[in-house]
């Protein structure tokens, strides 16, 4: 192995591992290094279509997709060899090297981890042979002592490549020094030896007030605190875990995204959150929908279950009133399927259900998942979506549903065709349904809808690199990957 390895671990989920790893990918790439990201196993319903095996498309977690772009690399499946996509509280779809493995999906967690580690290890070692630096992201906490025997995502990876490890904690939640000390104390000696520094993330106030905490912590552990990162809510990168916080309130278009339990690919709405003139919120109540200028039904990993939840919350009636009033209503992928007449599930994959009846479509779930990246062109559209008509789009599809116009209903105007010329988007009045993810990541779409494009991803990545360059010392960042 020729590369160095730098690993970002966290005291908890949501501590800031993903965005810090992304920032490190860009900072080290700016120093002239060939950098690749890696996460042995990600658990997320935020996924992207990337280069897979044998010329096929595959999918990886969105965090590693953005980390690869930050490093100036083409994202590919080795960067996230195992992706778990939760379908229920005790069930996940297992994606291995970009493709669904049904046998492993049905296997108990502890049993399948030993089968997955060789796959992850091989991908990691290949990346170590091909790069100058591999920036590795851990998962959850490395000190879950009930899971350590079967945890191949954290310290087993670190030991495999002798990674220099950073441990990051969210000080805004409180208990940061206890989290750092406790995590360090629960690790075995060989793992503690890999710790090079602590990072206090999301700090509010005067960093001088932290003393003598970092000094006492170093006396107890031998590990220095290398950076105190101030709270930065506007960095522009999608959050890896959970639903994003609402964007700042003020004048502008009020956009409500329905936040059902198995929401997927929510990261594609980050450009709306970054956009001046848009107020993005996550709606779980009828009142939040009643106040909206736009409503978006996003993707879902369990469409029938999320549609049942939507009805149980009483959200179906305000959605119908919104459409009847001629206000913009957008369904993407699973959201498109919900807008149709019916969900048909002959293979027991998702569930049968009546739809919301706002588009004349019937969706049938198929065994094989469709993964595709495409450059497509919108058809001419009617108001209120006319500004999007004829725009060229870079989009992606991740779906098992196939939708067609109900044979006994009037055709809905075509909005978008896929690569084979088949319809993958329809419009009826104010209701627009698309199978295409990534709509708002196209600057032309934002320009058409808001009169400006907002910050680019490259600008976001450069901002992240400047931020850590300001709050870490350049000496420490270089020393982390020194021999």
Secondary structure as UniProt FT lines:
FT   STRAND          4..10
FT   TURN            13..14
FT   HELIX           17..30
FT   TURN            31..32
FT   STRAND          35..38
FT   STRAND          41..43
FT   STRAND          47..51
FT   HELIX           53..55
FT   STRAND          57..61
FT   HELIX           62..70
FT   TURN            71..72
FT   HELIX           77..80
FT   STRAND          82..88
FT   TURN            89..90
FT   STRAND          91..96
FT   TURN            97..98
FT   STRAND          99..100
FT   HELIX           102..105
FT   HELIX           109..130
FT   STRAND          133..137
FT   TURN            142..143
FT   TURN            145..150
FT   HELIX           155..161
FT   STRAND          164..170
FT   HELIX           171..173
FT   HELIX           176..186
FT   HELIX           189..192
FT   TURN            193..194
FT   STRAND          195..203
FT   HELIX           207..210
FT   TURN            211..212
FT   HELIX           213..221
FT   STRAND          225..230
FT   TURN            233..234
FT   STRAND          253..258
FT   TURN            261..262
FT   STRAND          263..264
FT   HELIX           266..269
FT   HELIX           270..274
FT   TURN            276..277
FT   STRAND          278..283
FT   HELIX           286..290
FT   STRAND          294..297
FT   STRAND          299..300
FT   HELIX           303..312
FT   TURN            313..314
FT   HELIX           315..324
FT   TURN            325..326
FT   STRAND          329..332
FT   HELIX           334..339
FT   STRAND          342..344
FT   TURN            346..347
FT   STRAND          353..354
FT   STRAND          361..378
FT   TURN            383..384
FT   HELIX           386..388
FT   TURN            389..390
FT   STRAND          392..405
FT   TURN            407..408
FT   STRAND          413..417
FT   TURN            419..420
FT   STRAND          423..428
FT   TURN            429..430
FT   STRAND          431..434
FT   HELIX           439..441
FT   HELIX           443..450
FT   HELIX           457..471
FT   HELIX           474..480
//
